[in-house]
């Protein structure tokens, strides 16, 4: 069996995701699982402004609404889910500035968590 990274939810992301429609949860859950085993779902793209493919987003349209889940695979200890939200704006596809700022702040929380694990001597294969 292929090694699976742990999935960490930053802030209230797990609670927000659990409140979304079942179809959205299934799509996001599948995408996160693939990230955990080192693969990438077809519905995942790099989030602009974060320098490459280290911060990714799942975009799912359901019942006239657009849902997004943003996560990072930058850290060897796991996949960090940074933000999950329903896009409210109907104009444009760009992620709103306040959402980007929230993602940036949660990315700093994820990095601090990762560094703390490294200081404790935890390797990626010991986080289960």
Secondary structure, DSSP 8 states (H G I E B T S, - for coil): -----EEEE-TTHHHHHHTS-HHHHHHHHHHHHHHHTT---TTEEE-TTSSSSSEEEEEEEETTEEEEEEEE--STTEEEEEEEEEE---S-SS--HHHHHHHHHHHHHHHHHHHHHHHTT--GGG--
